[in-house]
Amino acid sequence: MPGEQPLRAKRQFDRPVCRQLGIFAAEILSLIQSVAVIHNFNAGPSILPRIVFEQSAQAVLDYDHTGLSLLEIGHRTPTFQAIMDEARSLVKDLMQLDSDHEVLFLHGGASTQFMQVPMNLLDDKETAAYADTGVWSAKAIKEAKLFGKTEIVCTSKEEDYRYIPRDFAVPNDAKYFHITTNNTIYGTQWQKIPHTSNALVADMSSDIFSRQLDFNAFSLIYAGAQKNMGPAGVNLVVVNKNILGRIKRAIPTIMDYRNHIKEGSLLNTPPVFAIYVSMLTLRWLKAEGGIDAIEERNNRKAALLYEAIDRNPLFTGTVEKADRSKMNVCFIAKDASVEEDFSTYARNQGIVGIKGHRLVGGFRASLYNALPVSSVEFLVELMDEFAASRA
């Protein structure tokens, strides 16, 4: 067709230029980072391993020497199928999942699962049990009410979600029991997962792959990727296939987990780039020694920072010690007037992302898997220096 050949020629000319620009940009980035190190404590989207950034950046320019960008490969080609297969296999391996559990990579974040879970598991006359431990669990409860009855079996709302509830009972007839394992806003975490005869459903968006659990004990796990396992835009679902197909409701095709299982997460066009970056992050996690090794590192980071908070005369934690999150450390200044000064001091030293959520105030340092221990040590050093300057 007229005009087609010039377009092809232009494409052949542009690709080497783009590669050169990419190399130049990488050199500039390397120079900047050699001058100023940034310590990223953002709650999400959050820090990822540097090797993942490098590999994914290269893949955008030229994936695996194919001459194609990762962003333009067909999602039903053997090239992407290999990516999807490895990503799902890594999840199964890291979590040590049995044959009953299926791994899905779906569109949207955890907020989509707030309604997709009850849509698939809860009939309109049935009851689901929920633990109310923060904003995200409250949002999940709100959506579940659209599909059936809900019972809040425990809550810490009256104390501004400063603790994880104890001594509660889940009704035997509840279709499932839903918990949010870690609360990014308030800095609490279920240190011990409750045992129940009901199907156990968990939102693990902010502590997925951060600690070893018996993942087979959960009937369904979901997690937005953008905190511990990848970029925003993809949602991991691990589901025991035996709990599906038990409701009378007609489920839209795209919302039915069974259809996604049948098609291997390729029912519709998947978020290719987000899945690829998640796969690289899971590959990195396995190379680091798996969940056991990363949990040991995470415990060390959390212990360092909480010890610093507890000994520092200027700061105090915001939640009960027994329920402190090892992912999101929340603390405030005893004298609120010094908070802005410390924020400025930390920011000038290359620390970003420690401003607390607007509902809590103060500070929040997120210690996700890819954050190095050295960044926590640096933050602790600055806190001590700042306190000394105020003595």
N, C-alpha and C positions, 0 to 999 in steps of 0.2 A: 504493500500500500504506500502511496506517496507520503513522504515524511517519516516513515518508520525507520529507515536506515539512519538518518541523522540522529534520531533519538538514541539508537543503539550506540552509535559512535560517541555521543556525548556521555553515555553511561560508562563506556570503556575509559574515557578520559578522566571522568570525575573520581572513579574509585581509587586510583593511586593517590590523587590529590587529597582525598578524604583520609586515606591512611597516613599520609604525611602530616596532615593537620592533627590527626589523633596522636601521633607520636610526639609532635611539638607540644600539644596540650598536656600530655603525660609528663613531659620534661619540665614544663612550667609548674605543674602540680607538685612534682617531686622537689623542685627548688623551693617552693613555698613551704612545703612540709618540713624541709630541712632547716628552715629558719624558725618556724613557729609550730610547735606540737600542740594539737588540739586534743583535749580530753573530753570525750563526748558522753555525757550522762543523760541524754535525752530519753524520755519515756516511750517514744515511738512516733513515727518511724525512727529506728534507733541504729546504734552502731552495728556494723557487720565486719567480719574479718577483712583485712586489707587485701589478702590474696583473692578473695571473692570479688572485690571491686575491680581488681586488675584483670581477672579472667573474664568477668562479665563485660567490662569495657572493651576488651579485645574482641569478644564474641559479637558485639554490636557492629564492629567494623568488618570482621571477617570470621565467621564461625568455623572453627576446626579446619581452616585452610580450604574451605569450599568455594571461596569467592563470593559468598553470600553473607549478608548480615543475619544474625539470629532473628532480627525483627522481620525478616522477609521470607523465612523458610516456611514451607507448608506444614501445618500442624498435623496432617495425616501422612506425612512422609516418614520413611524409616529413620531419618535424621532426628526428628522430634520424638518419634516413638521411643528411641533409645534414651532420650533425656527423661521422658515420663517414666519409663520402666526403671531407670536407675533411681529416680527420686522416690518412687513408691517402694522399691526394694530397700533403700536406705532407711526409710521410716520403719518398715517391718523389722529390719535387722536391729536398729538402735533401740526400738521399743520391745524387741523380742516377742512379737505378736504371734498368736496362734492362728490356725487356718480359718477360724471363724471370723476373724477381724479383717475387714477390708479397708484399704487406704484410698482416699479420694482427695484430689486437688480441685477445688471448686472456685467459682467466681465470688467476689465480695469478701467482706471481712466477717468477724464474729457476729456483727449486728444482723447479718442475713440469717445466721443460724438461730438467732433468737426466735424467729418465726418458722424456720424450716424444720427444727427439731420437733415442736409440737404438731406441726402440720403432718409429719410422718408418723408420730408416735402416739398422739392423743386424740381420741374421739370426743365429740362434743359433750357427752354425758359422763366421761371419765374424769379422773382427778390426777393432776401432777403435783408433786411436792417440790418446793423450792426453798433454798436457804437465801435469805436476804442479807448480804454482807457488803453491799456497796452499790454504786451507781449502775454498774454493768449488770449485776444480778437483778436489780430493780427493773431495768429495761427488758431483760429476758422475761421476767414475770408479766410485765405489761403486754408483751406480744403473745405469750402463752394463753392469756385470758381470751384471746380472739378465737381460740380453737377448742377450748374445754375449760374445765374447772381447775383452779389452782389453789393450793393451800401453802401458806408461808409457815413452815414448821419451826423456823427460828429466825431471829433478826437481831442485829446490833444497831439498828437505825437510831434508837433513842439515845445512844451514846456516840452519835456521829461516826458510827462504824469503826470504832477504835479497837475492837476485839472480834475474835471469831466465836460465835455462840457455842455453848456446850449444853449437855444434859437435855437433849431434845429427842423426840420420837417421830419416826416417819410412819405414817399410816400404812398398814399392810396392803390396802387396796390401791395405793398410789401407783399409777402406771410407771412412773419413774421419779427419781430424786435428782434434782439439779443443783450443782454447786459451781461457784466461780473460785477456782483454786487459789488465785492470787488477785489482789485488788490494787491496781496501779495507782489509783487516786489517793487511797487512804493508807496504803503501805501495810496491809495485813495479808496473811497467807495461811491456808490450812496446812499446818505442820504434820498433822495426822489425818489421813483421808478416812472419813467415816465409813463404817461397814454397815451395809443394809441388804435386806433380801430383795429390795426393789431394784429395777434396772438403774444403774448409776450413770448419770450424764454430767459431763464436766466441761466448762469453758476454761481452757488452759492457755488463753491467748498470751498472757504475760509471763508464764513460767514453763511453757512447753520445752522439753528437752533439757531443762535446767537441773533436774534431779531424777534419781532412779525411783520408779514406782512400779507396782504391779499393774501395768497398763491393760492386761487382759481382764482385770477385775472391772473395768469400765465397759458399759454397754455402748457408749458413744462419747467421743472426745472431739472437741472442735477448737480451732485456734487460728486467729488471724496471724499471718506470717511476719508482720512488720516489727516484731520485738526480738524474737530469738532465733528465727529460722529463715528470714528472707525479707523482701521488700513488701510494701503495701500492694494490694491488688489480688492476692490469692488467699484462700482459706483451706486449711488442712482439716479433713474430717476422717476420723478413725471410727468405724462402726461395726458392731457385731451384727452380721447379716441376719441372725436368727430373731432379732427384735423387729424386723421390718415385715410389712405386709399383714399386720394384725388389726388394722383399722378399717372402718367402712367408708371413710371419706374418699372421694375422688381427689387425687393429687395431680396438679398440673405436671405435665411431662418433665419439664426442666427442674421441678422441685422435688421429684421423687428420687430418693437415694438409690433405689434399685435400678433405675435407668442409668445412673452414672456408674454404678458398679458393673453393669452389663457391658457398658461401652468403655470401661477402663479410664474414666475421667475425660473421655473424648466425645461425650454426647453432643457438645457444641464446641465452638472454637475456644480453646482454653487461653488463659493469660500466659502466653508463651514465655515472655521475658521473666515474669515473676516466678514461674515454676523453675526455670533454668537457674536463677539466682538462689532459689531455695535448695535446689539440688546441689549446687556448689557449696552452700553453707552446711548442708547435711554431710557432704563429703568431707569438708573441713572438720566437722565435729567428730566424725569417725576417726579421722587421722590423728586428732588430738587425744584419742583414747576412749572416745565414746561418752555416754552419759555419766558413768561412774567418775571418770576423770574430770569432767566439767563440773560435776556437783562438788567435788573436793575443792576445786578452784573457787567456785561460787561461795562456798561456805567460808573460805578464807577471806574473800573480799568483804562479805557481810560482817564477819567478826571484826575485821580491822576497822570498818567504819562505825559500827555500833559501839565498839569500845571507845573510839575517839569521841563520839557524841556523849557518852555517859561520863567521861572524865572531864570534858570541856566545860568550863564555868559559864560559857556564853550560850550553849545550846542544850536542847532537851528533845527527846523523842516524843512522838505523838500517839503511839499505840502501845498496848500492853506488850511487855517483853516476850511473853510466851507465844505471841501471835505475830511477831515482827516478820515482815517479808524479807526474803533474801534477794529479791529482785528489785524492789522499789523501797528505798530507805527514806522515810519521811521524818523531818525534824524541823523545829522552829527555834528562833532566838528567844531566850528568856526575856530579853528587852527588845521588843519589836523595832525600836528605833535604830538598831544596829544592822537590821537585815539588808537594807539597801546598800550600806557600806560594805558588808561582806559580799554581796552579790557583785558589786563593782570590782572589789578586790579580786575575787575569783575569776571573773570574766577577763580582767586585764592579764591574768596569768594563764589564760588559754583554757579555762574550764567553761563548758557550755552545757545548758540543759538542766541546771539544778534548781530552777525556780519551781516552787511548789504549785500544785494545781489550785485553781482559783477557789475551789470549795474548801481547801485546807489551809492554804497560805504557806508561808515559810519556804522550806526547801524540800526537794525530792531528788535523790541521786539514784538513777536506775543502773543496776549492776548486771546487765544482761550478759549472756555467754561470751560474746566477743570482746567485752571490755577487759583490758589487761589489768592484772593486779597492780601494776605500776601506776595506773591512773588513780586507783583508790589510794595508794600510798601517797601520791602527790596531793590529793584532796585533803587527806588527813594532815599532812605537813602544813598546808595552808591554813587549815582550821586552827592548828596549834599556834602558828605564827600570828594569826589574827587575834587570837585570845591573849597572847603575850603582849601584843601591842596595845591592848586595852587595859592591861593590868595596872 
